[in-house]
């Protein structure tokens, strides 16, 4: 039977709390839990997944990437405006990142990276507030889920299992067997670029009078600890002042644009984590599509 190649959604589960961090660690090296059931630290061989939880009440998605010989990569992703489709693995595209494109995000960026050596090849991905009350309970849960998930992976690789599997809250995560050796893990963010105008091309239209002038940061003054637009001629302060900035006689949308030195930072959100065996090929990370 022909083995699967490409991307495959394996599991889906919810993060029930904004404080619910995800962590990757070896099943044989379960971190200690502290009250209230949080991991005691992320040092050593523990990798923290800093997923953004600001847009999706849907689910966290676990995506596998298969090559010709074996599984090459695992991603944990918080999709943007994504709806669950139980037949998604039979589609031509996964479409789990299309929401980013629709909102103007254009590229991936690595934000954190870590390398570690797995002596066992057995990994656990866990929510620290779900499915366990003590460290011993967590250890037992990690070990208990190994056979089930290893069987699922084998069936997926052979093309037998197509539908994603939901992770129960009582599980709190999942464990599985990969290969021994050096791994690299990193968080990835989606970047939305901005159009940056030169200050000399931006006009400030003061609402208190007919005065107009080129933009510069000297037009701001603090009043009662709040930055405001200040007109020296009228000795007046103005709030909600961005509506008075124009480029070529059009108001500036600061969600998409900025001025050199003012709101010129690109929007960047961490939306996923990736783990994969270290390779000399230095494979590029792409948005997911089949």
Secondary structure, 3 states (H helix, E strand, C coil): CCCCCEEEEEEEECCCCCCCCEEEEEHHHCCCEECCCEECCCCCCCEEECCCCCCCCCCEEEEEEECCCCEEEEEEEECCCCCCCCCHHHCCCCCCCHHHHHCCCCEEEEEEEEEEEECCCEEEEEECCCCCCCHHHHHHHHHHCHHHHHHHHHHHHCCCCCCCEECCCCCCEEEEECCCEEEEEEEEEEEECCEEECHHHEEEECCCCCCEEECCHHHEEEECCEEEEEECCCCEEECCHHHHEEECCEECCCCCEEECCECCCCEEEEEEEEEEECCCCCCCCCCCCC
